[in-house]
Amino acid sequence: MTTTEPEIVETPGGGIQHVWVLPTDETTLLDLITTVFTDHWRQINFGPIIEGAAWEVGAPCAPTAITLNDGYATVDFGAWHFHLCIGEHTASGPELGRIRRCSRAEFYRGIGSDGAPVSWGLRLFNGRDEQMMTVLLPNPFLTDGQGIRDVPDFARLAAWDALRSRFLGLPADPLDRTGKGFAHTG
């Protein structure tokens, strides 16, 4: 069940995030993955982001195929692909099937020290609550090449706004357009 108000979470590093829980049924997750990788592949980075490692991979092209088999969604870019278990997986037995399947999905936005958002994304977690993938959505403070912009480009929140509208039924949030950039402390 989705909610309109985010959960406010303090991260281990001391940062604040706003989190919206998403449904984890196979149909919704396949629609979400298809939408993200078909409509927004040019501007996203993705991979696991855990303490000590961040894989920020850019898609080389639009997927050549997105398929579903035994609970696994496969996003295929031709030269390489990845799999995410988003539905009932039976080939490995019920216990591994439960562990491998996405049990938590969420949209999040990171909040800077000034109280304004500085990052936007999507995360999926398996049955052990281990991160499967983070999708870093286009950021108004960064270029597609991850360079820092001198002036924010809030048009880059179009993917965030579209995904919130489609999967949470929420309109664009004026708070998302209040930031001035990344604040670095010395």
Residue pairs with C-beta under 8 A, 6 or more apart in sequence:
1 21
1 23
2 20
2 21
2 22
2 23
2 167
2 168
2 169
3 20
3 21
4 168
4 169
4 170
6 18
6 19
6 20
6 109
7 18
7 19
7 20
7 21
8 16
8 17
8 18
8 19
9 16
9 17
9 18
9 19
9 108
10 16
10 17
11 17
12 51
15 110
15 111
16 110
16 111
17 108
17 109
17 110
17 111
18 108
18 109
18 111
18 117
19 106
19 107
19 108
20 106
20 107
20 108
20 164
20 168
20 170
21 104
21 105
21 106
22 28
22 32
22 105
22 106
22 107
22 167
22 168
23 29
23 105
24 86
24 102
24 103
24 104
24 105
26 68
26 71
26 86
26 87
26 88
28 105
28 167
29 73
29 84
29 86
29 87
29 102
29 105
29 124
30 66
30 68
30 73
30 86
30 87
32 105
32 122
32 163
32 167
33 66
33 73
33 75
33 84
33 86
34 66
35 163
35 166
36 44
36 122
36 135
36 159
36 163
37 44
37 59
37 62
37 63
37 66
37 75
38 62
38 63
38 66
39 159
39 162
40 137
40 138
40 159
41 59
41 61
41 62
41 63
42 59
42 144
43 137
43 138
43 144
43 156
43 159
44 58
44 59
44 135
44 136
44 137
44 138
44 159
45 56
45 57
45 58
45 135
45 136
45 146
46 55
46 56
46 57
46 59
46 133
46 134
46 135
46 136
47 54
47 55
47 56
47 57
47 133
47 134
48 54
48 55
48 131
48 132
48 133
48 134
49 55
49 56
49 131
49 134
49 136
50 131
56 136
56 146
59 77
60 77
60 78
60 79
61 77
61 78
63 75
63 76
63 77
64 76
64 77
64 78
65 74
65 76
66 73
66 74
66 75
66 76
67 73
67 74
67 76
68 74
68 86
68 87
70 89
70 90
70 91
71 85
71 86
71 87
71 88
71 89
71 90
71 97
71 100
71 101
72 83
72 84
72 85
72 86
72 87
72 89
73 83
73 84
73 85
73 86
73 87
74 81
74 82
74 83
75 81
75 82
75 84
82 133
84 102
84 124
84 132
84 133
85 97
85 100
85 101
85 102
85 126
85 132
86 101
86 102
86 124
87 101
88 97
88 101
89 96
89 97
89 100
89 101
90 97
91 97
92 100
98 127
99 126
99 127
99 128
100 126
100 127
101 126
101 127
102 124
102 125
102 126
102 132
103 125
103 126
103 127
103 129
104 123
104 124
104 125
104 129
105 122
105 123
105 124
105 125
106 122
106 123
107 120
107 121
107 122
107 160
107 163
107 164
107 167
107 168
108 120
108 121
108 122
108 123
109 117
109 119
109 120
109 121
109 160
109 176
110 117
110 118
110 119
110 120
111 117
111 118
112 118
112 179
112 182
112 183
113 183
113 185
114 179
114 180
114 183
115 178
116 175
116 178
116 179
116 180
117 175
117 176
117 178
117 179
118 139
118 141
118 179
118 181
118 182
118 183
119 136
119 139
120 136
120 137
120 138
120 139
120 157
120 160
120 176
121 134
121 135
121 136
121 137
122 134
122 135
122 137
122 163
123 131
123 133
123 134
123 135
124 131
124 132
124 133
125 131
125 132
126 132
137 159
137 160
137 163
138 144
138 156
138 157
138 158
138 159
138 160
139 156
140 149
140 152
140 153
140 154
140 155
140 156
140 157
140 177
140 179
141 148
141 149
141 152
141 179
141 181
141 182
142 148
142 149
142 156
143 149
148 181
148 182
149 181
152 179
152 180
152 181
154 176
154 177
157 172
157 176
157 177
160 176
161 171
161 172
161 176
164 170
164 171
164 172
164 173
165 171
165 172
